[in-house]
């Protein structure tokens, strides 16, 4: 009994403090998601225009959540979750959306965001089932998911000269 309470406390505290969790649904690789801890579950919003994708997360399904340290980025705990999709207009939905709205950064529509979420997005609760996974012995590092985004470009030809010139002065 004490071990279960300690695991529950670890899951809650680690997830509350981390702004990002890695979530994998059925047959889908883990994906980083921003979330809010609200009423005993990690709550996420997505699958709409301008929001994070939530592949493999279906209502009533299960997910594996890995929480990272906010300061060092290392794995703290992995836990199993039951996925619950909230219905727009319910009291629980409104309370969850109010929490999510406060944490959403760079929203394109500001105050109209909750209405857009109700129309175009899904709001999910990832409720801990009580099972935590042991920490792995190896790193479990994987190649990044394919994306059309890129940030690597060749450096400008004159940049090394400009950098060296500033050092000489």
HELIX and SHEET records of a PDB file:
HELIX    1   1 UNK A    2  UNK A   17  1                                  16    
HELIX    2   2 UNK A   91  UNK A  103  1                                  13    
HELIX    3   3 UNK A  110  UNK A  112  5                                   3    
HELIX    4   4 UNK A  113  UNK A  120  1                                   8    
HELIX    5   5 UNK A  159  UNK A  168  1                                  10    
SHEET    1   A 7 UNK A  31  UNK A  34  0                                        
SHEET    2   A 7 UNK A  20  UNK A  24 -1                                        
SHEET    3   A 7 UNK A  62  UNK A  68 -1                                        
SHEET    4   A 7 UNK A  75  UNK A  85 -1                                        
SHEET    5   A 7 UNK A 122  UNK A 133 -1                                        
SHEET    6   A 7 UNK A  41  UNK A  46 -1                                        
SHEET    7   A 7 UNK A  36  UNK A  38 -1                                        
END                                                                             
